[in-house]
Amino acid sequence: MKPEARVFWRPRRGLAALLLLVMVAAAAFFAGPSAAIALPDVPDANAQNVQHFTRARVLTQPIEAPTGDPPRQLDAAALAGDWKPVALPYTWPRAVVPGAGTDAWLRTWIELDLRGVQAENAFFYLPRWQTIGRVAVYADERLIYKSAGDTVWNAFNFPLWMPADGQEGDGSRAPRTLRIRIDSLTSAGGAVSTAWVGAKPALEPRFQWRRALQSRISEVMSIAVMGLGLFAFSVWLLRRRESIYLLFALYTLFMVLRGLHYYMGLEPLPIPSAWFGWITVNSVNALLVTWFFFVATLVPRAPRWVGRALLVLLALSWTVTMPLLQVLPGMDALAPLSYLLTILAGIPAVLIIAWAAWRQGSREGILASLVGIVDLPVAIHDWLMQNYFVSPEDIYLWPVSTTARLLMFIYIILRRYVGAVDDVERANAHLAERLREREAELAANYAQLREVQQRETLSRERQRLMQDIHDGMGSQLISALKVAEAGKLSEPQMALVLRECIDDLKLTVDSLEPVEADLLLLLATLRYRLLPRLRDSSLRLRWEVIDVPPLEWLDPRSALHILRILQEGISNVMQHAGATELRVATAREADGVAVILVDNGRGFTAQPEGATGHGLSNMVRRARAIGGEVTWEAAEGGTRFRLWLPLKAPRQGAPFVAGDSEPASLG
């Protein structure tokens, strides 16, 4: 093994335990299945009620191809011939490669003497009979059992179990002789295990155990394998890039097809015998191919040429044995040869992929390869048993070894799942760490940005205040200074200028207060600031302000524009209208709100654009700067001033630039 592979190959305890289980199973297979199916000896109390037949008499007769059912009553003339004593289990040879005369038939009689059986209502138990043909059982000369399944794919894997007299519960008809008639192809050979006759309670556990090992396990494992295959196929439909799940789904499909003839055959097959044999026998080759590609997905640099060679072998096998083409004899004659070729091809394939997995340190590949290595002695044992080189008392190990394949797949899927969860957890931890780092960076950047924004805000507010003071109070003081220097400013005028400057300064400060888009709060502030001046001017105020929608765009700069516009309008009323009453109102309009000033003075007829003073034009420019508009119109007994403001954020208007002298009284 390469050094880097040695570093990688550090099996965890779970994998080590699974490998130990596989090796113990392999050792059990090599030691022989007899221990696996052995039952405790029959208790002494029942020994006289059970007889184990290890010897019998055998008669062989060449016959024509059998047709129809066996006779219900045995003719004594049919038993004429040379009976020979034989030991059980008994086998007669078969031709491995089909040749001439392979369609000849042979009838084999096996006779058991039941006169030594002392049990009443005795049962007959035969662990196995195996051949291409059919079986019938006679108690004395009376037929008590006949096989009803297919001739080729018959119930070879089902033990025989029946009342010795053919009718349970009738002890008065205990037979003296039991004869087993097996009609078989001469080229197929045959085998019969030892037999048991005795009391049902003593023999039934043995029969149930044997039936479970030979056929029930195959059925249960087929169901389990089918469930895992459907699960793997469903996963593959969701994750098409994971070909390992599709390969395992195909592998389980061929496993189910291969296992059919282990538990079918008691009844006639649902499809023609030739097609059934073509499917089940060739499924062995398909299993080898899909297993190799399954392991190859676990071994990154697996030799692909082996897989291509196995595909060619599979294609040839499925083609030349197809019943539709009839290139070669049927699968009943070719099955032993096909199995042998699969074993010969599988040995190098398994060893090559196992060596590649070991060299590359692929943990999953090594596990799957070990399962393949265990399958080799299993396949050899089953082939030897099929060809009567192993006692028919044994069981076919392939269905039992399916457990190792299921454990292997479950381990691989579990390991991939746990690995995926670990990867997700590591990725989440990494993302969380990166997120914390990003959050720290963002917090630092935000703090810096906030500091910069605060500095910019302070700078903008400073500039705004300087501009507002310059445009408002500054321009008023400069105008007043020029008039004073000319000697034309009286003390009352000086007091008025100073009062207006103070009001202007207060409005500038008030505009900095948060109004939260509330126009009414802004108007209330204006009322609070101007109410003393209104009282001094003997101007009665009618406050008819109603609730209006909030102006989301209202900020300190816009608030100052509104205050200045209304201040200028109220100052004009106090200084020029000669009014005694001023009504302040609000109104809700289609797409905005309006602030209305109505006085009962002399009236105003000049248009804003044509006014000679700077106050009115400044009001127009301020309104446009915030997306609003101002209008004047003569009202009944006075003037009506209207400031319209939009509900939505206004378009960026032209910047407001005040004139040289803002107040109308000095314009």
Residue pairs with C-beta under 8 A, 6 or more apart in sequence:
1 9
1 358
1 359
1 361
2 359
2 360
2 361
4 361
5 358
5 359
5 360
5 361
6 361
7 361
8 361
8 363
9 361
9 363
9 366
11 19
11 363
14 411
15 363
15 367
15 411
18 367
18 407
18 408
18 411
19 367
19 370
21 404
21 407
22 370
22 371
22 374
22 404
22 407
23 370
25 374
25 401
25 403
25 404
26 373
26 374
26 377
28 35
28 36
29 374
29 377
29 378
29 381
29 397
29 401
30 377
32 394
33 394
33 395
33 397
34 393
34 394
36 213
36 395
36 400
37 209
37 210
37 213
37 394
37 395
39 205
39 206
39 209
42 50
42 198
42 202
43 202
46 198
46 199
46 201
46 202
48 118
48 119
49 118
49 119
49 122
49 198
49 199
49 202
50 119
50 196
50 197
50 198
50 199
50 202
50 203
51 114
51 116
51 117
51 196
51 197
51 198
52 194
52 195
52 196
53 88
53 112
53 194
53 195
53 196
53 197
54 87
54 88
54 194
55 85
55 86
55 87
55 88
56 85
56 86
56 88
56 90
56 110
56 111
56 112
56 195
57 83
57 84
57 85
57 86
57 110
57 111
58 83
58 84
58 85
58 86
58 90
58 108
58 109
58 110
58 111
59 79
59 81
59 82
59 83
59 84
59 108
59 109
59 111
60 81
60 92
60 106
60 107
60 108
60 109
61 81
61 106
61 107
61 108
61 109
62 104
62 105
62 106
62 107
62 186
63 105
63 106
63 107
63 183
64 105
65 103
65 105
66 105
66 107
66 133
66 134
66 183
69 146
70 136
70 143
70 146
70 181
71 143
72 142
72 143
73 141
73 142
73 143
74 138
74 140
74 141
74 142
74 143
74 179
75 141
76 141
79 109
79 179
83 109
83 111
88 192
88 193
88 194
88 195
89 191
89 192
89 193
89 194
89 391
89 392
89 393
90 110
90 191
90 192
91 189
91 190
91 191
91 192
91 388
91 392
92 106
92 108
92 189
92 190
92 191
93 189
93 388
94 187
94 188
94 189
94 190
94 336
94 387
94 388
95 102
95 186
95 187
95 189
96 336
96 337
96 340
96 387
97 337
98 187
98 329
98 333
98 334
99 187
101 186
101 187
102 185
102 186
102 187
102 329
102 333
103 185
103 187
104 185
104 186
104 187
105 133
105 183
105 184
105 185
105 186
106 183
106 184
106 185
106 186
107 181
107 182
107 183
108 181
108 182
108 183
108 184
108 190
109 179
109 180
109 181
110 179
110 180
110 182
110 192
111 177
111 178
111 179
111 180
112 177
112 178
112 179
112 180
112 195
112 197
113 176
113 177
114 122
114 164
114 174
114 175
114 176
114 177
114 178
114 197
115 176
117 164
117 174
117 197
117 198
119 197
119 198
119 199
119 202
120 171
120 174
120 199
121 163
121 165
121 168
121 169
121 170
121 171
121 199
121 200
122 163
122 164
122 165
122 174
122 197
122 198
122 199
122 200
123 161
123 162
123 163
123 164
123 197
123 198
123 199
123 200
123 203
123 204
124 137
124 160
124 161
124 162
124 163
124 164
124 178
124 195
124 196
124 197
125 159
125 160
125 161
125 195
125 196
125 197
125 203
125 206
125 207
126 159
126 160
126 180
126 192
126 193
126 195
126 196
127 159
127 193
127 194
127 210
127 392
127 393
128 156
128 157
128 159
128 191
128 192
128 193
128 214
128 392
128 393
129 135
129 156
129 160
129 180
129 182
129 190
129 191
129 192
129 193
129 392
130 156
130 190
130 191
130 192
130 388
130 392
131 156
131 182
131 184
131 185
131 188
131 189
131 190
131 191
132 151
132 152
132 154
132 184
132 185
132 188
132 332
133 151
133 154
133 182
133 183
133 184
133 185
133 188
133 190
134 146
134 147
134 151
134 154
134 182
134 183
135 145
135 146
135 147
135 154
135 160
135 180
135 181
135 182
135 183
136 143
136 145
136 146
136 147
136 180
136 181
137 143
137 144
137 145
137 146
137 160
137 162
137 178
137 179
137 180
137 181
138 144
138 178
138 179
138 180
138 181
139 164
139 165
139 166
139 175
139 177
139 178
140 175
140 176
140 177
142 166
142 175
143 166
144 162
144 163
144 164
144 165
144 166
145 160
145 162
145 166
147 154
147 155
147 266
148 266
148 267
148 268
149 155
149 264
149 265
149 266
149 267
149 268
149 269
150 265
150 268
150 269
150 273
150 276
151 273
152 273
152 277
152 330
152 332
153 261
153 264
153 265
153 269
153 273
153 276
153 277
153 280
154 265
155 265
155 266
156 265
157 214
157 215
157 218
157 261
157 262
157 263
157 265
157 396
158 211
158 214
158 215
158 265
158 266
159 207
159 210
159 211
159 214
161 207
161 211
163 169
164 174
164 175
164 178
164 197
165 171
165 173
165 174
165 175
167 173
178 195
178 197
180 192
182 190
182 192
184 190
185 332
187 333
188 332
188 333
189 387
189 388
190 388
191 388
191 392
192 392
193 391
193 392
193 393
194 393
196 203
196 206
210 395
213 395
213 400
214 262
214 395
214 396
215 262
215 263
216 263
217 399
217 400
218 259
218 262
218 263
218 399
219 263
221 259
221 399
221 402
221 403
221 406
222 255
222 256
222 259
222 260
222 263
224 406
225 252
225 255
225 256
225 259
225 402
225 405
225 406
226 252
226 256
228 248
228 252
228 406
228 409
228 410
229 248
229 249
229 251
229 252
229 253
229 256
230 249
232 245
232 246
232 248
232 249
232 252
232 409
233 245
233 246
233 249
235 242
235 245
236 242
236 243
236 245
236 246
236 249
239 245
243 297
244 294
244 297
244 298
244 412
247 290
247 293
247 294
247 297
248 294
248 409
250 286
250 290
251 287
251 290
251 291
251 294
251 405
254 283
254 286
254 287
254 290
255 283
255 287
255 402
255 405
257 279
257 280
257 283
258 280
258 283
258 284
258 287
258 398
259 398
259 399
259 402
260 276
260 279
260 280
261 276
261 280
262 396
262 398
262 399
269 276
272 323
273 332
274 323
274 330
274 331
275 323
277 330
277 331
277 332
277 335
278 318
278 321
278 322
278 323
278 331
281 321
281 331
281 334
281 335
281 338
281 339
282 314
282 317
282 318
282 321
282 331
282 338
284 338
284 339
284 342
285 310
285 313
285 314
285 317
285 318
285 338
285 342
286 314
288 310
288 314
288 342
288 345
288 346
288 349
289 307
289 310
289 311
289 313
289 314
291 368
291 372
292 306
292 307
292 310
292 349
292 353
293 307
294 368
295 302
295 353
295 357
295 365
295 368
295 369
295 372
296 302
296 304
296 307
296 353
298 357
298 362
298 364
298 365
298 368
298 412
299 353
299 356
299 357
299 360
299 362
299 365
300 360
300 362
301 356
301 360
302 353
302 356
302 357
302 365
303 352
303 353
303 356
306 348
306 349
306 352
306 353
309 345
310 345
310 349
313 341
313 345
317 338
317 341
319 325
319 327
320 327
320 328
321 327
321 328
321 331
321 334
321 338
323 330
328 334
331 338
335 386
336 383
336 386
336 387
339 379
339 382
339 383
339 386
340 383
342 379
343 376
343 379
343 380
343 383
346 372
346 375
346 376
346 379
347 376
350 369
350 372
350 373
350 375
350 376
351 373
353 365
353 369
353 372
354 366
354 369
354 370
354 372
354 373
356 365
357 365
357 366
357 368
357 369
358 366
358 369
364 412
364 415
367 408
367 411
367 412
368 408
368 412
371 404
371 405
371 408
374 401
374 404
375 401
375 404
378 397
378 398
378 401
379 398
381 390
381 394
381 397
382 396
382 397
382 398
384 390
385 391
385 392
385 394
385 396
461 512
461 556
464 556
464 557
464 560
465 508
468 508
468 560
469 505
469 508
471 658
471 662
472 504
472 508
472 564
472 658
472 662
473 501
473 504
473 505
473 508
475 658
475 659
475 660
475 661
475 662
476 497
476 500
476 501
476 504
476 661
476 662
476 663
476 666
477 497
477 501
478 660
478 661
479 497
479 660
479 661
479 663
479 666
480 489
480 493
480 494
480 497
480 666
483 489
483 493
483 666
484 494
489 497
496 665
497 666
499 533
500 571
500 663
500 665
503 529
503 530
503 533
503 567
504 567
506 529
507 526
507 529
507 560
507 563
507 564
507 567
508 560
510 525
510 526
510 529
510 559
510 563
511 556
511 557
511 559
511 560
511 563
512 556
513 525
515 521
515 522
515 525
515 554
515 559
516 550
517 550
517 551
517 552
517 553
517 554
518 550
518 554
519 548
519 550
519 551
519 554
519 562
519 586
519 593
519 595
519 645
520 545
520 547
520 548
520 586
522 554
522 559
522 562
522 563
523 545
523 566
523 584
523 586
523 595
525 563
526 563
526 566
526 567
527 541
527 543
527 584
530 567
530 570
531 541
533 574
534 540
534 541
534 570
534 574
534 582
537 574
538 580
539 573
539 574
539 579
539 580
539 581
539 582
540 580
540 581
540 582
541 581
541 582
541 584
542 581
542 582
542 583
542 584
543 584
544 583
544 584
544 585
544 586
545 584
545 585
545 586
546 585
546 586
546 587
546 588
548 586
548 587
548 588
548 593
549 588
549 593
549 647
551 593
551 645
551 646
551 647
552 648
552 649
553 627
553 646
553 648
553 649
553 650
558 626
561 622
561 623
561 625
561 626
561 656
562 595
562 626
562 643
562 645
564 618
564 619
564 622
565 619
565 622
565 623
565 630
565 643
566 595
566 597
566 643
568 615
568 616
568 618
568 619
568 662
568 663
568 664
569 597
569 619
569 641
569 643
570 582
570 597
571 615
571 663
571 664
571 665
572 615
572 616
572 664
573 579
573 582
573 597
573 599
573 601
573 639
575 664
575 665
576 601
576 664
576 665
577 599
577 601
577 602
577 603
577 604
577 638
577 639
578 601
578 602
579 599
579 600
579 601
579 602
579 638
580 600
581 599
581 600
582 597
582 598
582 599
583 596
583 597
583 598
583 599
584 595
584 596
584 597
585 595
585 596
585 598
586 593
586 594
586 595
586 596
587 593
587 594
587 596
589 644
591 646
591 647
591 648
592 628
592 644
592 645
592 646
592 647
593 644
593 645
593 647
594 642
594 643
594 644
594 645
595 642
595 643
595 645
596 640
596 641
596 642
596 643
597 640
597 641
597 642
598 635
598 638
598 639
598 640
598 641
599 638
599 639
600 637
600 638
601 638
601 639
602 638
603 634
603 635
603 637
603 638
603 639
604 632
604 634
604 639
605 634
606 632
607 632
608 616
608 617
608 619
608 620
608 630
608 631
608 632
609 617
609 620
611 617
612 667
613 664
613 667
614 658
614 659
614 660
614 661
614 662
614 664
614 667
615 662
615 663
615 664
615 667
616 664
617 659
618 656
618 658
618 659
618 662
619 630
620 629
620 630
621 654
621 656
621 657
621 658
622 656
623 629
623 630
623 643
623 644
624 653
624 654
624 656
625 653
625 654
625 655
625 656
626 645
626 650
626 653
627 645
627 646
627 649
627 650
627 651
627 653
628 643
628 644
628 645
628 646
628 650
629 643
629 644
630 641
630 642
630 643
630 644
631 641
631 642
631 644
632 639
632 640
632 641
632 642
633 639
633 640
633 642
634 640
659 667
661 667
